[in-house]
Amino acid sequence: MKKLLLIAPLLALLLTGCPSTPIKEAPVEDRQGSQAVTTVVAGDQKVTGLPLDLTDPKSTLYKRVVYFDLDKYDIKDEYKDLVAAHAKFLVSHRDFKMLIQGHTDERGSREYNLSLGQKRAEAVKRNLILLGAKEDQVEAVSFGKEKPAAEGHDEAAWAQNRRAQMLYKGVTGSGEF
């Protein structure tokens, strides 16, 4: 009988649940192939799109992938201008943030690849900050070998998978880009 007295209030509490407020999703760019789509919640408005500088295929800022050599996380000379251009954009657009995703090829253990992917993302982040971006504008995460860009099992596919991707998120105070 005592158990029933304890279970009844707990069951009632569980069924009523806690009141909750809707959570707005953080604005995050999602790049599928060459498409760039961003949904941003600003007040009650949804704004879709990115500034032309980021979406024009002729712009340097359209390119947002840094590739790495096998088992390396130092930024090659050929990508330093690209990282500098993105740093300049972040400096002049303080309301934008960047998520850097570090990736590896399929070779190596899960733990090794997560660590290497993080080092790659951190290398890009460190360079952006050295060039003027603020620490709170840039976040680095690793996916290791979990999200390959190419599915093959040869050097060409592996080279495409050893990368750091720079994704933008953010909105200006007025809700426009």
C-alpha positions in Angstrom: 0.0 0.0 0.0 2.9 2.4 0.8 4.4 1.7 -2.6 1.1 2.6 -4.3 1.0 5.9 -2.3 4.5 6.8 -3.6 3.9 5.7 -7.2 0.7 7.6 -7.7 2.2 11.1 -7.2 5.3 10.3 -9.2 3.1 9.0 -12.1 0.9 12.2 -12.0 4.1 14.3 -12.1 5.5 12.4 -15.0 2.3 12.7 -17.0 1.9 16.4 -16.4 5.4 17.1 -17.4 7.2 20.4 -17.1 6.1 23.5 -18.9 8.6 24.4 -21.7 9.2 27.2 -24.0 10.0 26.6 -27.6 13.7 26.6 -28.4 14.8 28.6 -31.5 17.3 26.8 -33.6 20.7 28.4 -33.9 21.5 29.7 -37.3 23.9 27.3 -39.1 24.9 27.2 -42.7 24.4 23.8 -44.3 26.4 23.2 -47.5 25.2 20.5 -49.8 27.4 20.3 -52.8 27.8 23.8 -54.1 24.5 25.1 -52.5 24.7 27.3 -49.4 21.5 27.6 -47.4 21.2 29.4 -44.1 18.1 29.7 -42.0 18.3 32.3 -39.2 15.7 33.1 -36.6 15.8 36.9 -35.8 13.0 37.9 -33.6 9.9 36.4 -35.2 11.4 36.5 -38.7 13.2 33.7 -40.6 15.9 35.0 -42.9 17.4 32.7 -45.5 20.6 33.4 -47.3 24.1 34.7 -46.8 25.9 37.8 -48.0 26.8 37.8 -51.7 30.5 37.7 -50.7 29.9 34.2 -49.3 27.6 32.8 -52.0 29.2 34.1 -55.2 31.2 31.3 -56.8 33.6 34.0 -58.2 34.4 35.2 -54.6 37.3 33.8 -52.6 35.0 33.5 -49.6 32.9 31.0 -51.5 35.7 28.5 -51.0 35.5 27.2 -47.4 37.5 24.0 -47.4 41.2 23.6 -46.4 42.8 20.3 -47.3 45.5 18.6 -45.4 48.3 16.0 -46.1 48.1 12.6 -44.5 48.5 12.7 -40.7 49.1 16.4 -40.8 47.3 19.4 -39.4 49.4 22.3 -40.5 47.8 24.7 -43.0 49.6 24.4 -46.4 50.8 27.7 -48.0 48.2 27.3 -50.8 45.4 27.8 -48.2 46.8 30.7 -46.2 45.3 33.4 -48.4 41.9 31.7 -48.2 42.1 31.6 -44.4 43.2 35.2 -44.4 40.2 36.2 -46.5 37.8 34.6 -44.1 39.6 36.2 -41.1 39.1 39.6 -42.8 35.4 38.9 -43.3 35.0 37.9 -39.7 36.8 41.1 -38.6 34.5 43.3 -40.6 31.4 41.3 -39.7 31.6 40.8 -35.9 28.0 39.5 -35.8 29.0 36.4 -37.8 30.3 33.3 -36.3 32.1 30.3 -37.9 32.0 26.6 -37.1 35.1 24.8 -38.3 34.6 21.1 -38.8 37.7 18.9 -38.9 37.6 15.7 -40.9 40.0 12.8 -41.7 40.1 9.9 -44.1 39.0 6.5 -43.1 42.4 5.1 -42.1 43.3 5.0 -38.4 41.3 4.4 -35.3 38.2 6.3 -34.3 40.0 8.0 -31.4 43.1 8.9 -33.6 40.9 10.4 -36.3 38.7 12.4 -33.8 41.9 13.9 -32.4 43.4 14.6 -35.8 40.2 16.2 -37.0 40.1 18.4 -33.9 43.7 19.5 -34.5 42.9 20.4 -38.1 39.9 22.5 -37.0 41.9 24.1 -34.2 44.7 25.0 -36.7 42.3 26.9 -38.9 40.7 28.5 -35.8 44.1 29.6 -34.4 45.0 31.2 -37.8 41.7 33.1 -38.0 42.2 34.4 -34.4 45.8 35.4 -35.1 44.5 37.4 -38.1 42.0 39.3 -36.1 38.8 37.2 -35.6 37.6 37.1 -32.0 37.8 33.9 -30.0 34.0 33.8 -29.5 33.4 34.1 -33.3 35.1 30.8 -34.0 34.3 27.2 -32.8 36.2 24.1 -33.8 34.8 20.6 -33.8 35.9 17.2 -35.1 33.9 14.6 -37.0 37.0 12.4 -37.6 36.2 9.9 -40.3 32.4 10.0 -39.7 31.3 12.3 -42.5 33.4 11.7 -45.6 33.2 14.0 -48.5 34.1 11.1 -50.9 33.1 7.5 -50.3 36.0 5.8 -52.2 38.8 3.8 -50.7 41.7 5.2 -52.7 44.1 8.2 -52.4 41.8 10.5 -54.5 38.9 9.9 -52.0 41.1 10.1 -49.0 42.6 13.4 -50.1 39.1 14.9 -50.3 38.3 13.7 -46.8 41.3 15.2 -45.1 39.8 18.6 -44.6 38.5 21.4 -42.4 35.3 23.0 -43.5 34.4 26.6 -42.5 30.6 27.1 -42.0 29.1 30.5 -41.2 26.3 31.4 -38.9 25.0 34.7 -37.7 22.7 37.6 -38.4 23.0 41.4 -38.1 20.9 43.2 -35.5 18.3 44.2 -38.1 17.7 40.6 -39.2 19.4 41.0 -42.6 22.7 39.8 -43.9 
